[in-house]
Amino acid sequence: MNTKAGSRHEAAVEQRLSISFADRGLLSLALTHPSAVNEDPSSFSSSNQRLEFLGDAYIDFVVAWELYSRLTQMNEGELTELRSAIVRGETLARVARSLSLGSCLYMGQGEERGGGRERESNLTAALEALVGALLLDQGADIAYDITLVLLRPELERAI
């Protein structure tokens, strides 16, 4: 991995989020697509998939909590429908695009040539992994606040 380019990627994301990671390795991991590991295992030992798992669950929690707190008259089915509308690939990819996450991803050449930086599934995974990294690095309160800021336009639109 080109550490100079890598430093730029992480710095760009930190600047967009207005935070500094205590463990930049977590941020780097959040930006690592599985294709980078497949093509260059000596530079990339693991991908963002575990962080994606964590971030996906945390985003669900943040959105569920906000909807539950704000929409006290809605029943479970209505809340579930709204949450699903917010926490879907298309919506999360739009948020990732607003952060220009695609340009910061580490990925294999084949994936990049195939349009991987703009692929909805890659952007969604990157955003989820980023939230997972925020949770581990910054703690639940800061991760919650940042996730809410990122998703606020989508929440307001859905509500």
N, C-alpha and C positions, 0 to 999 in steps of 0.2 A: 504494500500500500504506500502510495506517495504521501508521506506524513505532512508535507507542506499543503498539498491539496486537501488532505484530511482535516487539518487544522482549520482551513478556510471553511469547509463544510460545517463543522461543528460551531465555529464562531458565527457563521451566518444564521444558523438556527437559534443559537443563544440570543443573538441580537434581535431576531424577530419575536422571540418570546420574552425579551427583557429579563433574562435570568442568566446565571452562570452555574453550570453543573459542577458539583464538588468532585464527581467522578466522570470525567470526560469519556472514559471507556464505555460507560453505559450509553451515552449519547451516540458514540461511534457505533456501538452494537445496534442501537435502534435504527440506524441509517443503513445497516448492512442487509441487502437483499440476499436470499439464498443462492442466487446465481454467482455472486462474488465468491462465496465459499466453494462452490463447485469448480469454478475456473481458477481460483488462486488460494488454495487452502493454506499455503505457507504464510500468506498475509492476513487471511480472514479465517479464524478458527471456528466461528459460529455466526449464525444469522440472527435476525431480529424476531424469529418466530416465537420464542418463549416470551419475550417482552410484548409481542403482539397479543398473545393469549391474555396476559395480565391487563394490558391496556384496554382491550376489548371489554373485559368484565368491569373495569373501573369506569369506562365511559358509560356503559349501561347503568351502573350505579348512580353516577352523577346525574344523568338525564332522568332516571326514575325518581330520584330524590327531589329534583327540581319540579318535575311534573306533579308528584304527590303533594309537595308543599304548596305549590301555586294553585292547583286546580282541585280544591277540596270537595267540590260537588261531583266530580267525575267518578265513575265506577271503575273497577279493575280492568274490564274489557276496553273501555275508552282510553284509559291511561296506557295500556299495552299497545293499542293501535297508534297512539301518538308517539310513544317511545320508539316503536318500530319505524315510523316515518322519519324520525331524527337519526337513529343509529342504524342507518343502512349504508351500503357501500357508496352509492352515488353522493349522498350528503357528506360523508366523511372524506371522500375524495375531493369534494369541492373545498372543504376546509383545508385539506392538505395542499391543494393548489394555491389557496390564498397565502400559505406560508412558503410557497415555492419549494416544497419538500422534494419533489421529483428531481430537481437540479442538485440536491445534496445527497442523493442516494449513492451508495457503493453498490455497483452491480456488474455482472459479467458483460463482456462485449456483445455476446449474442442477444442477451436480454435488452441491452441498450439499443442495438441495431433494430430490434423488433418493436421499438416504441415503448419500452418498459418504463421510461421515466414519466410517461403520461398515462400509463395503464391504470384504470380505476382500481383494480385489485391491489396493485403495488402501492398506490397512494394511500388507500385505506389501511393496508397493513402497516405502512410507515407511520401514519398518524397514530394508530393504536399502539405500536411499539414505542413511539415517542411518549405517549401518555404513560405507558408502563415504566419507561425510564424515569420520567418525572416523578412518578409515585415512589420508586425506589430511592431516587437521589434526593428529592426535595421534601418528601413526606406527604402524607395524605392531604393536609390543609392546603399547601401550595399547589399540589397537583390538582386538587378540586378547583381552586380559584382559576388556574390557568385553563383547565378543561372547560370550565364554565365560560370564560372569556372567549375561547375559541368557538364554542358551540352556541353562544348567546344569539347570534342572528338566526340560526336554524331553530332554536327553541322558540324565539319570538315569532318566527314565521309559522311554526306549527301550532302555537297557542292561539 
